[in-house]
């Protein structure tokens, strides 16, 4: 009997439900009240500090960006007071201005918003009236007076970065040869052509552009160095040479002409 009773007791014990831990509701209420008090105090402090913005402080070098335009835009987009103003929203609105590269917007105690503006640095013209920055991004279209000293880049819409990258790669190599790039063009067929500041046009075509550029730097640039004024264009669209187009009235020396004439029947001439 004792064994049977023990088994029954074990069964009853196994059937008991686990007890939930006791909750100290008084302590929980005290914590909740404390948190509510802190939140209320924070709200009162913020409300007291959230005074109207009375001043706008502009910092940075303003050459292309009008300070009046920035201040008017900021006041038009300003929502809330000194504490509740959305600084990220204001910064994005200012950076949307054409000549603004980046901006930093900060609170300036006790009642001012400070704006620091860094203007775009134009590195090249794009077409007739566009401007590219140093990252190859088109940041202005319809420019009335683009700086004429900047190189001109052209290409189909959406190829601005591609053309800018090619320009940067070529310009460094030309400078090593004492040459400078005045213009670089990519036509709708994908063919490249560049103008040098000495008046010579170089045709690179669509295929093997890097190899043709290597050949131009290695050989053609040396050939035209002393006679740039006599040369209209250099055609690099050959597999094993290049041709020179002389300006009207120029009589090239026979040895120079022979040295720069490609072999007949080169298949890459029209590539």
FENGI-V368369 format. One record per residue. RES is the residue in one small letter. D_CENTER is the distance of its C-alpha to the mean C-alpha in whole Angstrom. Layout:
RES&D_CENTER ; RES&D_CENTER
//
This chain:
x&90 ; x&88 ; x&85 ; x&85 ; x&84 ; x&82 ; x&80 ; x&80 ; x&79 ; x&76 ; x&75 ; x&75 ; x&73 ; x&70 ; x&70 ; x&69 ; x&66 ; x&64 ; x&64 ; x&60 ; x&59 ; x&61 ; x&58 ; x&59 ; x&58 ; x&59 ; x&56 ; x&54 ; x&54 ; x&54 ; x&51 ; x&50 ; x&51 ; x&50 ; x&46 ; x&47 ; x&48 ; x&45 ; x&43 ; x&45 ; x&45 ; x&41 ; x&41 ; x&43 ; x&41 ; x&38 ; x&40 ; x&41 ; x&38 ; x&36 ; x&37 ; x&36 ; x&33 ; x&34 ; x&32 ; x&28 ; x&27 ; x&24 ; x&23 ; x&20 ; x&20 ; x&21 ; x&20 ; x&19 ; x&19 ; x&22 ; x&24 ; x&26 ; x&23 ; x&22 ; x&25 ; x&26 ; x&23 ; x&24 ; x&28 ; x&27 ; x&25 ; x&27 ; x&29 ; x&32 ; x&33 ; x&32 ; x&32 ; x&31 ; x&28 ; x&25 ; x&22 ; x&19 ; x&20 ; x&20 ; x&17 ; x&15 ; x&17 ; x&16 ; x&13 ; x&13 ; x&15 ; x&13 ; x&13 ; x&12 ; x&9 ; x&11 ; x&15 ; x&17 ; x&20 ; x&24 ; x&27 ; x&30 ; x&33 ; x&35 ; x&34 ; x&31 ; x&27 ; x&25 ; x&21 ; x&19 ; x&16 ; x&14 ; x&13 ; x&10 ; x&11 ; x&12 ; x&12 ; x&14 ; x&15 ; x&15 ; x&18 ; x&21 ; x&19 ; x&15 ; x&13 ; x&9 ; x&8 ; x&8 ; x&5 ; x&6 ; x&5 ; x&9 ; x&9 ; x&13 ; x&16 ; x&19 ; x&19 ; x&23 ; x&22 ; x&19 ; x&20 ; x&22 ; x&22 ; x&18 ; x&18 ; x&18 ; x&17 ; x&18 ; x&18 ; x&18 ; x&16 ; x&13 ; x&13 ; x&11 ; x&9 ; x&12 ; x&14 ; x&11 ; x&12 ; x&16 ; x&16 ; x&15 ; x&17 ; x&20 ; x&20 ; x&20 ; x&23 ; x&25 ; x&25 ; x&27 ; x&29 ; x&29 ; x&27 ; x&24 ; x&22 ; x&22 ; x&21 ; x&20 ; x&21 ; x&20 ; x&23 ; x&24 ; x&26 ; x&23 ; x&25 ; x&23 ; x&25 ; x&24 ; x&25 ; x&26 ; x&27 ; x&31 ; x&31 ; x&31 ; x&29 ; x&29 ; x&29 ; x&27 ; x&28 ; x&26 ; x&28 ; x&28 ; x&25 ; x&25 ; x&28 ; x&29 ; x&26 ; x&28 ; x&32 ; x&30 ; x&29 ; x&33 ; x&35 ; x&34 ; x&32 ; x&36 ; x&38 ; x&36 ; x&36 ; x&39 ; x&39 ; x&36 ; x&38 ; x&40 ; x&37 ; x&35 ; x&33 ; x&33 ; x&33 ; x&32 ; x&33 ; x&36 ; x&36 ; x&38 ; x&38 ; x&36 ; x&38 ; x&38 ; x&38 ; x&40 ; x&40 ; x&43 ; x&47 ; x&45 ; x&48 ; x&46 ; x&48 ; x&50 ; x&48 ; x&45 ; x&45 ; x&46 ; x&44 ; x&41 ; x&42 ; x&41 ; x&44 ; x&45 ; x&44 ; x&41 ; x&39 ; x&36 ; x&36 ; x&35 ; x&32
//
